């Protein structure tokens, strides 16, 4: 996100060739070694900021939806699995589910 697509405060440009971001460890190490230490530090800070922000958002969602999460956990501890309809039914008790996230009801014709 930061080095390949330029999605950070570092700048709106790609800092690394997409081939270097794949599974080839040597290519990633060569790409990392070809940049300045300052740029590498800036990339590390940008990645950490994104991760920290995502963590705070996740915690906020958990805190704001604690009752729903507790009820979902109870069902999962009892049954181990849950259908999407069951999940949405529990969630609907606590919040309004947007139309685009609701499954269309099946219609039966005779």
N, C-alpha and C positions, 0 to 999 in steps of 0.2 A: 504494500500500500504506500509506504513512504518512499522506497528506493525505485520501484518499478513504475509506479503510476504518479509519483510526485504529489501525493495527497498529504501534505504537512505544511508547517510553517517554514520549512527549509526553502521551499519554492515549488512552483507548479511545473516542474520538469522531472523527467525520469533520470535518476542518478545511476542506474544500473541496467545493463542489457538484460532483457527478459530471459535469455538463455542462462544467465548467471544465477537466476533465482530458482531454477529447477532443482532436481535432486542431486545434481553433480556437485559434490562437496569441493572438489578442486576448483571448479569455475567460481563458486561463491567465495572461496578463499582468495583467489586471484583478484576478483572484483573488489573485495574488501581491502586488499593490500595496495590497490592502485589509487586509493583515495587518501586524502590527508587525514591526519589524526583528528584534527578539529572537525572535519566533515563527518568522520565516523562517530565522534562523540555527539554531534548534533543529530545524527540519525538515531543513535541509541536513545537520546533524550526524547525525540519525537515519537519513537515507538513506545517508550515508557509512558509518555503522556497519553497516548491513545489507549493503552492498556489500563492505566489508572482511571481514565474517564469512563471506560466501559465497565470497570469494576464498580465505580460509584453509581452508575446508572442501574446496574444489576442489583446492588444493595438497596437502592431506593425502590425499585420494583418489588423486591422481596418484602421490605418494610411496609409498603403501601398496600400490599396484597396478602398480608400474613395469614388472615383467616382463610382465604381461598386456598392458599398453599398448604396450610395445615389439613384442611379437609381432603385435598387431593392426595396428600401424603398418607392419610389414614386409609383411603381406598386402595392406594398402591401397596401399602403394607399388608392389607388383607388379601388382595387379589393378585398383586404383582404386575398386572397389565390393566390398561384402560383404553377404551376406544376413544376416538376423537369426539364422538357424540357425548360420551360420558364426561369427558373433560370439559366440553363446552357447557354442558348442563350444570356442572358444579360452578364453573366460572360465571355463568349467567346469574347465579344467585347473589353475586357480589358486585358485578359490574355489567354494563351494557356491552354486548359484543357487536362490533361494527358489522354491517351487512356483508362486506367483502370477505369476512372471516367466518361467516355462517355457511353451513352446508345446505344446499337446496334440499327441501323435503322430497322424498321419493313419492311419486304418485302411482297409484295402482288403478288400472283400468280393467273393467270386466267386459 
